[in-house]
């Protein structure tokens, strides 16, 4: 699949690791309504993920979960890392 550069950049902006060390939810950082909706759909999928018995190491677990998202193949490495940071931080 083709890399979606605007979506990847919007995810990085949404998570906010470019402005701080703690990942968060910053939909206000996405100017485009279309991109905000697409990121929102990805975040809804991320929010639905719950740790299970394979989550002994939260970072490794989060990486596997993010890699399993349907949009993962469209995202840059930086965007996937931002999602991993957000998911693992959420469950710490």
N, CA, C and O atoms as a DFTB+ gen file, in Angstrom:
368 C
 N C O
     1  1       0.841      -1.180       0.000
     2  2       0.000       0.000       0.000
     3  2       0.886       1.242       0.000
     4  3       2.035       1.195       0.440
     5  1       0.362       2.315      -0.480
     6  2       1.092       3.575      -0.593
     7  2       1.090       4.321       0.740
     8  3       0.090       4.343       1.458
     9  1       2.206       4.916       1.045
    10  2       2.338       5.712       2.264
    11  2       1.454       6.954       2.159
    12  3       1.508       7.676       1.164
    13  1       0.654       7.197       3.169
    14  2      -0.217       8.373       3.218
    15  2       0.476       9.428       4.084
    16  3       0.346       9.433       5.308
    17  1       1.202      10.305       3.431
    18  2       2.008      11.311       4.128
    19  2       1.145      12.292       4.935
    20  3       1.459      12.554       6.096
    21  1       0.067      12.843       4.356
    22  2      -0.746      13.772       5.158
    23  2      -1.370      13.107       6.393
    24  3      -1.409      13.709       7.466
    25  1      -1.852      11.881       6.247
    26  2      -2.432      11.168       7.393
    27  2      -1.369      10.893       8.442
    28  3      -1.619      11.056       9.636
    29  1      -0.203      10.484       8.014
    30  2       0.895      10.213       8.946
    31  2       1.275      11.466       9.719
    32  3       1.452      11.418      10.936
    33  1       1.401      12.586       9.016
    34  2       1.756      13.848       9.675
    35  2       0.659      14.270      10.654
    36  3       0.953      14.784      11.733
    37  1      -0.600      14.054      10.281
    38  2      -1.710      14.422      11.160
    39  2      -1.695      13.583      12.435
    40  3      -2.009      14.095      13.510
    41  1      -1.336      12.316      12.334
    42  2      -1.257      11.463      13.528
    43  2      -0.148      11.951      14.454
    44  3      -0.332      12.023      15.669
    45  1       0.990      12.280      13.882
    46  2       2.100      12.795      14.694
    47  2       1.669      14.084      15.396
    48  3       1.948      14.273      16.580
    49  1       0.991      14.964      14.667
    50  2       0.496      16.205      15.279
    51  2      -0.515      15.906      16.381
    52  3      -0.464      16.514      17.451
    53  1      -1.425      14.982      16.132
    54  2      -2.471      14.636      17.090
    55  2      -1.872      14.121      18.399
    56  3      -2.298      14.523      19.482
    57  1      -0.892      13.239      18.297
    58  2      -0.288      12.641      19.491
    59  2       0.592      13.658      20.216
    60  3       0.710      13.605      21.440
    61  1       1.205      14.573      19.487
    62  2       1.912      15.683      20.098
    63  2       3.312      15.411      20.598
    64  3       3.828      16.179      21.410
    65  1       3.945      14.348      20.142
    66  2       5.305      14.070      20.611
    67  2       6.315      15.080      20.086
    68  3       7.446      15.141      20.570
    69  1       5.915      15.866      19.105
    70  2       6.823      16.891      18.599
    71  2       6.914      18.098      19.526
    72  3       7.809      18.929      19.373
    73  1       5.992      18.202      20.490
    74  2       6.008      19.332      21.415
    75  2       6.206      18.915      22.873
    76  3       6.344      19.769      23.749
    77  1       6.220      17.628      23.132
    78  2       6.407      17.161      24.500
    79  2       6.699      15.676      24.533
    80  3       6.473      14.962      23.556
    81  1       7.203      15.220      25.666
    82  2       7.594      13.817      25.797
    83  2       6.427      12.895      26.122
    84  3       6.541      11.677      25.983
    85  1       5.315      13.462      26.551
    86  2       4.167      12.645      26.943
    87  2       3.134      12.675      25.827
    88  3       2.662      13.746      25.446
    89  1       2.777      11.496      25.295
    90  2       1.788      11.456      24.220
    91  2       0.405      11.838      24.747
    92  3       0.084      11.610      25.913
    93  1      -0.393      12.414      23.875
    94  2      -1.731      12.813      24.272
    95  2      -2.675      12.862      23.088
    96  3      -2.346      12.410      21.992
    97  1      -3.844      13.413      23.323
    98  2      -4.879      13.543      22.300
    99  2      -5.091      15.023      22.019
   100  3      -5.602      15.760      22.862
   101  1      -4.696      15.445      20.830
   102  2      -4.752      16.863      20.465
   103  2      -5.423      17.051      19.104
   104  3      -4.769      17.465      18.147
   105  1      -6.710      16.755      19.011
   106  2      -7.389      16.908      17.714
   107  2      -7.367      18.333      17.192
   108  3      -7.472      18.557      15.986
   109  1      -7.232      19.296      18.089
   110  2      -7.189      20.699      17.689
   111  2      -5.950      21.042      16.868
   112  3      -5.898      22.100      16.241
   113  1      -4.967      20.172      16.865
   114  2      -3.744      20.415      16.099
   115  2      -3.884      20.027      14.630
   116  3      -2.957      20.224      13.844
   117  1      -5.040      19.477      14.256
   118  2      -5.281      19.079      12.866
   119  2      -6.271      20.071      12.254
   120  3      -7.431      20.128      12.662
   121  1      -5.815      20.843      11.285
   122  2      -6.644      21.899      10.695
   123  2      -7.718      21.348       9.757
   124  3      -8.831      21.872       9.709
   125  1      -7.392      20.314       9.028
   126  2      -8.313      19.765       8.028
   127  2      -9.393      18.909       8.684
   128  3      -9.096      17.995       9.453
   129  1     -10.650      19.221       8.370
   130  2     -11.759      18.415       8.899
   131  2     -11.673      16.968       8.419
   132  3     -11.942      16.037       9.177
   133  1     -11.297      16.790       7.154
   134  2     -11.196      15.442       6.602
   135  2     -10.116      14.630       7.324
   136  3     -10.350      13.489       7.723
   137  1      -8.947      15.223       7.485
   138  2      -7.863      14.517       8.181
   139  2      -8.216      14.274       9.644
   140  3      -7.912      13.211      10.187
   141  1      -8.852      15.246      10.283
   142  2      -9.255      15.070      11.683
   143  2     -10.213      13.888      11.809
   144  3     -10.120      13.120      12.767
   145  1     -11.124      13.733      10.864
   146  2     -12.057      12.610      10.888
   147  2     -11.338      11.284      10.665
   148  3     -11.651      10.291      11.321
   149  1     -10.387      11.262       9.753
   150  2      -9.635      10.027       9.485
   151  2      -8.783       9.630      10.695
   152  3      -8.726       8.458      11.068
   153  1      -8.130      10.613      11.295
   154  2      -7.341      10.335      12.501
   155  2      -8.269       9.898      13.629
   156  3      -7.939       8.987      14.387
   157  1      -9.419      10.540      13.741
   158  2     -10.384      10.159      14.763
   159  2     -10.819       8.709      14.638
   160  3     -10.991       8.021      15.644
   161  1     -10.996       8.244      13.415
   162  2     -11.373       6.842      13.199
   163  2     -10.248       5.901      13.642
   164  3     -10.511       4.854      14.233
   165  1      -9.015       6.267      13.362
   166  2      -7.874       5.448      13.798
   167  2      -7.781       5.457      15.319
   168  3      -7.531       4.419      15.932
   169  1      -7.981       6.618      15.929
   170  2      -7.924       6.717      17.385
   171  2      -9.051       5.921      18.045
   172  3      -8.858       5.343      19.114
   173  1     -10.210       5.891      17.420
   174  2     -11.316       5.090      17.963
   175  2     -10.938       3.610      17.968
   176  3     -11.239       2.884      18.916
   177  1     -10.282       3.179      16.910
   178  2      -9.800       1.795      16.872
   179  2      -8.747       1.540      17.929
   180  3      -8.741       0.482      18.558
   181  1      -7.857       2.493      18.131
   182  2      -6.815       2.372      19.150
   183  2      -7.428       2.342      20.548
   184  3      -6.991       1.578      21.408
   185  1      -8.444       3.180      20.769
   186  2      -9.107       3.237      22.073
   187  2      -9.830       1.936      22.414
   188  3     -10.033       1.625      23.588
   189  1     -10.211       1.188      21.401
   190  2     -10.937      -0.067      21.630
   191  2     -10.017      -1.211      22.042
   192  3     -10.490      -2.253      22.496
   193  1      -8.721      -1.026      21.888
   194  2      -7.757      -2.085      22.210
   195  2      -7.531      -2.134      23.716
   196  3      -7.298      -1.108      24.356
   197  1      -7.604      -3.330      24.266
   198  2      -7.377      -3.542      25.701
   199  2      -6.240      -4.549      25.880
   200  3      -6.132      -5.505      25.112
   201  1      -5.402      -4.342      26.879
   202  2      -4.325      -5.303      27.134
   203  2      -4.889      -6.681      27.468
   204  3      -5.955      -6.806      28.072
   205  1      -4.167      -7.688      27.070
   206  2      -4.531      -9.062      27.397
   207  2      -3.317      -9.756      27.993
   208  3      -2.371      -9.092      28.415
   209  1      -3.330     -11.060      28.031
   210  2      -2.230     -11.803      28.649
   211  2      -0.908     -11.650      27.894
   212  3       0.146     -11.985      28.435
   213  1      -0.943     -11.153      26.660
   214  2       0.300     -10.958      25.902
   215  2       0.941      -9.601      26.177
   216  3       1.957      -9.265      25.568
   217  1       0.367      -8.823      27.080
   218  2       0.826      -7.453      27.327
   219  2       1.805      -7.359      28.494
   220  3       1.816      -6.356      29.208
   221  1       2.618      -8.377      28.697
   222  2       3.606      -8.336      29.773
   223  2       4.564      -7.165      29.607
   224  3       4.881      -6.477      30.577
   225  1       5.020      -6.939      28.398
   226  2       5.828      -5.772      28.056
   227  2       4.919      -4.859      27.242
   228  3       4.657      -5.126      26.069
   229  1       4.438      -3.782      27.860
   230  2       3.447      -2.930      27.207
   231  2       3.929      -2.330      25.894
   232  3       3.142      -2.172      24.961
   233  1       5.202      -1.999      25.813
   234  2       5.698      -1.390      24.585
   235  2       5.667      -2.390      23.435
   236  3       5.210      -2.056      22.342
   237  1       6.143      -3.605      23.663
   238  2       6.108      -4.638      22.616
   239  2       4.672      -4.981      22.241
   240  3       4.352      -5.153      21.065
   241  1       3.814      -5.079      23.245
   242  2       2.398      -5.364      22.998
   243  2       1.782      -4.263      22.147
   244  3       1.080      -4.546      21.177
   245  1       2.044      -2.998      22.507
   246  2       1.482      -1.869      21.764
   247  2       1.976      -1.867      20.321
   248  3       1.213      -1.561      19.404
   249  1       3.230      -2.203      20.117
   250  2       3.786      -2.261      18.756
   251  2       3.038      -3.322      17.932
   252  3       2.682      -3.074      16.780
   253  1       2.808      -4.471      18.508
   254  2       2.069      -5.535      17.788
   255  2       0.652      -5.078      17.468
   256  3       0.147      -5.320      16.372
   257  1       0.015      -4.419      18.424
   258  2      -1.357      -3.962      18.215
   259  2      -1.428      -2.884      17.129
   260  3      -2.312      -2.927      16.274
   261  1      -0.519      -1.934      17.157
   262  2      -0.499      -0.880      16.146
   263  2      -0.195      -1.468      14.773
   264  3      -0.808      -1.075      13.781
   265  1       0.740      -2.398      14.710
   266  2       1.053      -3.039      13.425
   267  2      -0.151      -3.788      12.868
   268  3      -0.246      -3.998      11.659
   269  1      -1.070      -4.190      13.738
   270  2      -2.263      -4.914      13.311
   271  2      -3.423      -4.026      12.887
   272  3      -4.427      -4.529      12.382
   273  1      -3.307      -2.714      13.080
   274  2      -4.372      -1.810      12.650
   275  2      -4.496      -1.834      11.129
   276  3      -3.495      -1.963      10.424
   277  1      -5.700      -1.711      10.633
   278  2      -5.910      -1.762       9.179
   279  2      -5.169      -0.637       8.450
   280  3      -4.763      -0.819       7.303
   281  1      -4.990       0.497       9.080
   282  2      -4.320       1.635       8.446
   283  2      -2.798       1.588       8.585
   284  3      -2.108       2.429       8.009
   285  1      -2.266       0.638       9.326
   286  2      -0.829       0.632       9.636
   287  2       0.053       0.661       8.395
   288  3       1.081       1.338       8.387
   289  1      -0.330      -0.054       7.358
   290  2       0.521      -0.115       6.165
   291  2       0.582       1.220       5.417
   292  3       1.471       1.422       4.591
   293  1      -0.346       2.124       5.697
   294  2      -0.365       3.435       5.052
   295  2       0.439       4.474       5.826
   296  3       0.684       5.571       5.324
   297  1       0.848       4.134       7.042
   298  2       1.443       5.124       7.945
   299  2       2.961       5.073       7.936
   300  3       3.567       4.013       7.773
   301  1       3.557       6.237       8.113
   302  2       5.009       6.317       8.228
   303  2       5.462       5.670       9.533
   304  3       4.666       5.442      10.443
   305  1       6.744       5.384       9.600
   306  2       7.313       4.831      10.829
   307  2       7.090       5.790      11.996
   308  3       6.783       5.358      13.107
   309  1       7.242       7.069      11.750
   310  2       7.061       8.074      12.802
   311  2       5.620       8.063      13.325
   312  3       5.399       8.171      14.531
   313  1       4.655       7.934      12.436
   314  2       3.253       7.896      12.852
   315  2       2.960       6.626      13.640
   316  3       2.260       6.676      14.652
   317  1       3.483       5.496      13.194
   318  2       3.284       4.229      13.935
   319  2       3.922       4.312      15.314
   320  3       3.348       3.837      16.294
   321  1       5.104       4.912      15.396
   322  2       5.765       5.075      16.695
   323  2       4.947       5.980      17.617
   324  3       4.867       5.733      18.820
   325  1       4.345       7.018      17.060
   326  2       3.500       7.900      17.864
   327  2       2.309       7.122      18.425
   328  3       1.953       7.292      19.591
   329  1       1.696       6.272      17.605
   330  2       0.565       5.455      18.073
   331  2       1.004       4.454      19.128
   332  3       0.288       4.223      20.102
   333  1       2.179       3.857      18.941
   334  2       2.712       2.918      19.934
   335  2       2.932       3.645      21.257
   336  3       2.577       3.127      22.316
   337  1       3.510       4.834      21.203
   338  2       3.748       5.614      22.422
   339  2       2.434       5.936      23.129
   340  3       2.329       5.806      24.348
   341  1       1.440       6.354      22.359
   342  2       0.151       6.695      22.946
   343  2      -0.521       5.477      23.568
   344  3      -1.024       5.550      24.689
   345  1      -0.534       4.368      22.852
   346  2      -1.197       3.169      23.368
   347  2      -0.488       2.625      24.603
   348  3      -1.141       2.281      25.588
   349  1       0.818       2.544      24.562
   350  2       1.537       2.006      25.725
   351  2       1.426       2.951      26.930
   352  3       1.303       2.495      28.067
   353  1       1.470       4.264      26.679
   354  2       1.328       5.227      27.763
   355  2      -0.056       5.151      28.395
   356  3      -0.196       5.280      29.611
   357  1      -1.064       4.944      27.582
   358  2      -2.447       4.861      28.065
   359  2      -2.601       3.752      29.098
   360  3      -3.356       3.898      30.060
   361  1      -1.900       2.659      28.909
   362  2      -2.088       1.486      29.779
   363  2      -0.988       1.326      30.827
   364  3      -0.918       0.280      31.472
   365  1      -0.148       2.304      31.014
   366  2       0.887       2.233      32.072
   367  2       0.271       2.398      33.419
   368  3       0.975       2.369      34.428
